[in-house]
Amino acid sequence: MRKNIILAFLSVLMIDVGYAQTGGKGVFRFLDLPNSAKVAALGSAFPLANELEFTETFKNPSLICKDQSGTIALNYSNYISDINFGSLQYGLKIKDEALSLGLMYINYGNFEEADANGNLTGNTFGAADYLLNVGYGKNYRHKLFYGANAKLIYGNYESYSSVALATDIAISYVDTSKNISTGLIFKNLGYQINAFDQIRENLPFEVSIALAKKLKYAPFRFHLTYDNLQKFDLTYQYSQNNQEIDLITGEPITNSYNLVDKLSRHLTLGTEILLSSAFNLQAAYNFQRSKELGITGTGGLAGLSFGLSLKLKKFSFAYAHSSLNAAGGNNYFSLLLLPNIFKNKN
């Protein structure tokens, strides 16, 4: 009976999110942002690792384990136009169960208020989104890992507010003897309980699969992620009244997309250079981000990201840079505090 209820509940959620779109449509798009520097360095892809890393569990709850109990992760990015974005994560163990508590926020700053005619009133207002996340993970015979996130989402823009509930369901297979791991995730299955303006919108639902492989005799781990299994065509179709214009020539751009182009938009390729157990480098290329953020005729490195991780006995530090377009990119900083940092030497 319990299994039937769960299946029925998931079926309802799938029907509700089945029409979710990409390309900026929907609500609470901040859920797609990377929660940590390493996730950002690997192209914001579905994270996998042969060694379980705590910062990755925010995006992949199947990697939550009891060994992470007492670990604290702090993440911050000064996002576009001085938007402040960050997260706090804590690992804990209740009896024999492994959990992760997380809080993510994005503050869009202060805005000048204007009336319907565009006249400034002299008042200001703020806008922000918040996510409270509870993750749970289990493993079967130390190879098959499964887990879920329960999400409470809240947004407040001036006098408008919204509340939503969502969940992530993830499963990963990790074979340390062959240095390979793979996984599947259903992200942001949920429902907007209270809409901003009486019209409910879809959450950014997404299905992703990933594969990670470390070479046996070389310090490289390669990552391949295929995002948005629920929708094949991720191209943006311009209307006649909203035609894309070439910034150099001023002429309208006629876009045509073949099968290879549509397929590549789902892919994120990443690599880690494992220089030592304490220091490694990461880099990735997100094809969809490159297609969406690249500006025709201006160059730029949209879609490219890179970073580094430094692991010490009591804490770890990570940095990442993600290129958006010719105008620049974002920097991400992560600090991981291990439980023994609070222990005094006797």
URFEN-V589808 format. One record per helix or strand. SS is the DSSP state (h for helix, s for strand). FROM is the first residue (numbers start at 1). LEN is the number of residues. If there is no record, write none. Layout:
BEGIN
SS:FROM:LEN
SS:FROM:LEN
END
This chain:
BEGIN
h:2:16
s:27:1
h:29:4
h:37:5
h:54:5
h:61:3
h:66:3
s:72:7
h:80:3
s:84:11
s:97:18
s:120:21
s:144:14
s:160:16
s:180:15
s:203:1
s:206:9
s:220:7
h:240:3
s:245:1
s:252:1
h:259:6
s:267:7
s:279:8
h:287:7
s:304:8
s:315:11
s:328:10
h:339:4
END
